[in-house]
Amino acid sequence: MLAAAVTAWCWIPAGVLGALSVLGLWDILQRRHSVLRNYPVLGHLRFLLEGIRPELQQYFIERNYDGRPFDRDVRSLVYQRSKGTDAEEPFGTDRDVYAEGYEFLVPSMTPRPVPDKPPMVRVGGPDCTRPYEMALLNVSAMSFGALSTNAIVALNQGAARGGFAHDTGEGGLSEYHLRHGGDLIWEIGTGYFGCRTEDGGFDERQFADKAAHGHVTCVALKLSQGAKPGIGGVLPGSKVNAEIAGVRGVPAGRTVISPPYHRVFDTPRELVLFLARMRELAGGKPTGFKLCLTSRRQFLAVCKAMLAEDVTPDFIVVDGAEGGTGAAPPEFADHLGTPLTEGLTTVHSALVGTGLRDRIRIGASGKIATGTDIVKRLIQGADYTNAARAMMFAVGCIQAQRCHTNTCPVGVATQDPRRARALDVEDKSERVRRFQEATVRSAVQIMASMGVTDPADLRPHMLRRRVDATTVLSGAEMYDLLAPGELLADPPRTWAEDWAAADPDRFTV
């Protein structure tokens, strides 16, 4: 009996050794991986460790302040604020305040009382008949399809509860955006999803019908985005189920590719006139466009077209090359596009220099996650800000960076029903509301400490940056800012060449 039991147990290691022998033989004979041919069996450890490297890096190796794209300090701050817990730091900052690139805000010797209510921004130029009061922080563009049903519903319900706007992204206007009554910025991209003709063009009738919905407060034309300027969008076929296909007006199960360019305009003048047409079709609601800044010359050409036609958008959202929720080839994500600081200061200064700034509101999107981020962007020329990834953190994102694989472990960026059900809408929508409220309150407190209660009173000299060990410059010193109407009267030497070459009838490089 005992001998039989011992014999039975011997079969277990024998079976394991047999399986390893078969695996080793297969490793030697296969021709795909050189590591496995030279190191059969053991070579698989390399692939295992490579697979879990991001998790090891994020949880065990990186310091609190040097992770990418968002460090642990920022992620923790968002999580704490979304949960309604204290977000305070003991024993001083971990940052090296003498390091090159360190930025800081200038407090006042006479701080102001913190206002009871945060300021709002009225969006609506002279041709807008239905202006909108925009919050200082809103949900940035994330499409249904890229995000799960539960994530979209949670974001919209949070926006409705908190009184801030929710950008739909370019993936169309779904019932999940409309379910809880949050204020929507309906974004139209190059695929014209939701208002698309059979051949992929822009359908005015569909657009007008949907833009008339009471929850649609603004409409936006997406020219480009920071994650992948100039390349268009890609939604893998694995995510294009029948529901998403119906919302977008595309075949189910097939990868959806948005073209990199628009079919509705070819010149700056045509762009401006199309924006005017969009506003007309939308019944006078605020209309604008989003872009990751291209060349200064091309944007100045758009400004010249605005002046020539006496037509301006109600808002412009400047997206930074810091990227966002959209997946992109590494070359585009790492090396293409203008970072938000330079893009924002250029757009703001160009509008000031052409005398158009008071007609147009500027939104900023690109790694906005804290009150400091909001204040910095307001100083650099924005009127309000939008956040995408920080809002994803608020609904449970852990920065696994698997958004494009449909295997998001927390149900945020997936169309897998089993994974998406992990995201509890009621809980996460309240977290979105709390995060937005606490972050805006932080921004207002920071401004009050700087002696400011109205964001319009923020000035470039209030933001400083250390450029080397002994030199600190203000925003007014670092950037080539223009005075009101300066380009029309006497362009400075640093702007003159681009201003002269800017053509309202051609996008010159």
Secondary structure, DSSP 8 states (H G I E B T S, - for coil): -HHHHHHHHHHHHHHHHHHHHHHHHHHHH-SS-HHHHHSTTTTHHHHHHHHTHHHHIIIIIS-TT--SSS-HHHHHHHHHHHHT------SS-SS-TTSTT-EEE---SS-----SS---EEE--TT-SS-EEE-SEEE----BTTB-HHHHHHHHHHHHHHT-EEE--TT---HHHHTT--EEEEEE-TT-TTSB-TTS-B-HHHHHHHHTSTTEEEEEEE---TTSTTT--EE-GGG--HHHHHHHTS-TTS-EE--SS-SS-SSHHHHHHHHHHHHHHTTT--EEEEE----HHHHHHHHHHHHHHT---SEEEEE-TT--SS---HHHHHHSS--HHHHHHHHHHHHHHTT-GGG-EEEEESS--SHHHHHHHHHTT-SEEEESHHHHHHTT------TTTT--TTSSS---HHHHTTS-HHHHHHHHHHHHHHHHHHHHHHHHHTT-SSGGG--GGGEEEEEETTEEEEHHHHS----TTHHHH---HHHHHHHHH-BTTB---
